[in-house]
């Protein structure tokens, strides 16, 4: 048998050198899977935020205009839907 045994530990350096520079971060790039998921997540999060920010003043205006409590609007809407279904 000639040469080194396959079960012998390696003799060379096996730890890689740390990188000296890093790539530029492109926030809205869609070049890789992770970037696309980040883009979709940011889009959905921004959409939810805009939806909530727009709905809050509308809800407050509805409550102030009617002068009642918001639960009454929900129950009233359910009653109207049930009555419409019985016709």
Secondary structure as UniProt FT lines:
FT   TURN            6..7
FT   TURN            27..28
FT   HELIX           33..66
FT   HELIX           70..86
//
